[in-house]
């Protein structure tokens, strides 16, 4: 049995957060905290300045938090939900990133996903790609357990 296939105990779900998965959870957790705190502050203090940008930052925060939760929860159902969210996150980063380059006036202030995550050292575009890779790689181990 590999490390990914280990179970925490009888009746528990297969863990997705072993090995590189733990780093993925940590990065998603950090992005969750950053995006949540940034969006709450911006929505509370300056929402009328850039409602689209701040609303999209809040959506990103929810996506990051949900992916973090599903990775920690474990199991096949959680793995599939995290995979779908990572794909949606990647689509959001690509759409918003392209939109901010083509129509910068639509975003008077940056979002987490602006310019493909430039303000966050491109982590918003790299994280879902890494997440998709990890979740696809762990699929066999989760199903085997």
N, C-alpha and C positions, 0 to 999 in steps of 0.2 A: 504494500500500500504506500503510495507516495504521500508527501507532506500535504498536498492539496486535498487528498482523499480522506485525510484524518477527520474524525468527528469529535466534537467536544464531549459527547456522552450519548447514552441511549436516547433515541428519538430526536436527537438534535439534527440540525441541517448541516450539510457539508460546507465547510468554511471556504470563502473566496479570498480571505485576507491573509493568506500565508505567503511567505517569500515576497516576491515583487508586488503582490496584491496589497500587502501592508503599506508599502510606499504609495501605492495608488490611493488607498483610503486616506492616508495622511495628507496627500496633496489635494484631494477633493475636500477634505475637512478644512484645510487652510483656505482654499478658494471659497468654500461656503461661508466661513466667518468673514472673510474680506468682502465678498459680494453682498452679504446680508447687512453688515455694518455700513458699508458705503451706500447701499440703496436706501436703507432706513434714514440715514442722515440726509441724503439728497432729496428724498420724497418729503421728509418732514420740514426741510428748510428752504428748498429752492425748486419745488416741483413745477411751478409755473414757468420756470426758465427753460426747461428741456424735458417735458413730460414723456416723450417717446424714449429718450435715452435712459431716463431714470426708471421707467417702467420695464424696459428691456433688461436693465441691471437687476431688477427685482426678480424677473423671470429666470435669469441666469442663476441667481442665488437659490431659488427653489429647485432648479434642476440639479445644481451641485449638491444641495442638501439631500435630495431624494437619492441620487446615485450613491452618496456616502452611506446612507441608511441601508440601501439594498445590498451593497457590498458587505457591510458588517452583518446583516441579517443572514446571508448565505442561502444556499439551496438553489435548485433549478429555477423555480419561479422567480426568485429575486435576481438570479443571473440573467434571465431573459428580460426582466423589467429594466435592469441596469444597462443591458445591451441596447435596448430600444431607446433609452434616455441618452446614452452616449451618442447614438446615431442622430437623434434629434438635436442634441447639443452641437454636434459637428455641423449639421445643416444650419443651425442658428448662427454659429460662428462664421460660416462661409457666406451666408446671406447678409448678415449685419456687417461683416467685414467688407464685403464688396459694396454694399450700400453706402457705407461711410466713405469709401474711396470715390465712388461715382457721384454722390450727392452729399457732400460734407455739410451743406447748409441745413439738411434735415436733422443734423445732430450738433446743436450748439455746444454740447458737452459730450465727453466720451462715455461709452458704455464699457462693460467688461469685455465685450466682444468686438469693440471698435478696432478697425485696422487689424483684424485677425488676432486681437489680443496683444497688440504692440505694447500697450501700457502695463501689461502683466508679463512681459518678456516672452510673449507668444505661448505661454502655458495654456490659455484657453483653446488654442487649436491643437496643441500637442497632447493635451490631457485626454480628449475623447478618442484620438487615434490610438493612444496607448491603452486606454480602457477597453476599446473594441478588441484590440489584439489580445489583451489579457483575458477578457471574458470569453472570447472564441477559443483560446488555448485551454481554458479551464473547463470547457463544456464537457469533454469526455470524462474528466475526473468527477464532476458533479453528478453526471448521469450514472456512472459506475457505482457510486456510493448509494 
